[in-house]
Amino acid sequence: MSVNGPLPDGAASASVADLVCGLERSRIHALLTRQMDVLWPLHAPDYQLVTPGGRTFTRDAYLGDVDTGRLRYLRWDAGPMCVRASPQMALVRYPVTLELDAGDGRGTPFECWHTDSYELIQGRWQAVWSQATAIRGPAA
């Protein structure tokens, strides 16, 4: 699956949805394994993350923390992904169980909804915004 370039004319939104789900799975794997050469091009320069606690991070701050190990994901178990897509933009949303390293190689798993917006920017699909919302009851 190519991550660069627009889809052919007449391509169904299902093709964009498949592409974006693949990108999101690649991004998750790269975050877990700290593959910075994969992560930087997947995030737009003006990328912003909003955490379940309401903090915001720029691309540089977020990926810088991942790169240095200050932010280390121990677990990112994504549930079924739902996508809303057009030829230039897509939103992907899914329930996820996350676990972050508390500094000792362990953490406390928690559940949230994760939503990412992807845009086709200069021929490359990139994450632009990410939002994680804590789940306070059973995930639906």
N, C-alpha and C positions, 0 to 999 in steps of 0.2 A: 504494500500500500504506500503510495507516494504521499509525502507530507508537504510537497511544494507544488505550487501552480494551481490555477483554477481547474475545476472539473470541466469535462467536455460540455458543450452546449446541449441542453435537453437532459442532462443528468438529473436523476430524481433526487429529492431531498434525502432519500434513504442512503444514497451514495455518500452524501455529505455526513450523514449521521454515522455511517460505518467508519468513515475516515476519522471523524472527531473522536469516536469511541476508541479507535486504535491509537490516536494521539494521546488521549487521556491515559490509557493503559501504559503507554510508553513513558509518559511523564511520571506516573506513579512509580513505575519500576526504577526510573532514573532518580527519583527523590529517595527511594529506599536504599539505593546502592550508591548514591552521591556521584552520579555520572554527570559532572558539570558540563562536559562537552556536548551532552544531549540537552541538558536543562536550559542553558543560556539561549540557544536559538528557539526553543519552544515557548519562551516568555517574551512578550513585546516589551520594548524599552519603557513604556508607561504602565506596565503591569502593576496591579495592586491586589493584595490579599487582605481580606477582612476575616479575622479569627472568630471562633465561637465566643470569646470574651470581649469582642468589639475592638481589638487592636488592629491597626492597619500597618502593612508593610509594603514598601516599594519593591520592585524587582531586585534592585541592588542589595537592599537590606535582607530580603528573604533568602535569595540565593547565596549571598555572602554568609549568612548564618548556617545554611545547609553546607556550604563548602568548608567552613571552619569546624563543623561538628557542633557548633553551639546549638543548632537545631538538628536533631537526629530522629528520624522516624524509625521506630522499631516494627511498626505494624501499620498497614494501610489496606484493609480488607474491604474492597469496594463491592457493593451490591449491584443489582441490575441498573444499568444506565438508561435514562430517558433523554432523548435529544429533540430539540426544536431547531430546525435548520433552514437556511436559505443559501443561495450560492456564495454569499460573502461573509456570513456570520452564523454561528451556531451556539446554542446553550446546551450544556450537558449537566444533568442532575442525577444524583444517586445517594443512597444511604451508605455510610461507611463506618467501620470501626477503626479508630486510630489509636496508636500508642506512641507517645513521645518519650525519649530518654530523659529521665529526671536527673541525669548527671552521674548515675551509678550503673548504667546499662539496663536499668529497669524503668518501667513506667506503669501507669494505670490506664487500661483501655477505656475509651469512651466512644459513644456513638454520636454521629452528627449527620446532617444533610450536607452534601458538598455540591456546589454549583459553580461551573466555570463557563465563562464566555470566551469563545474563540473567534478570531476575525482573520480573514484573508488579507494580509498586509504585504504589499509589494511581492505578491506571488507566493507567500509562505503563510501557512496557518499557524497562528500563535495565540497562546492564552493571554487574555487582556485583563480579565478580572476573575478572582476566585472568592467565594463566600462560603464559610462553614458555619452552620447553625446547629447548636447542641440539640439533641433529641432528649426530651424529658420524660418520654414514655415509650411504649413499643413503636418501632419503626413501621410505617404503613407503606 
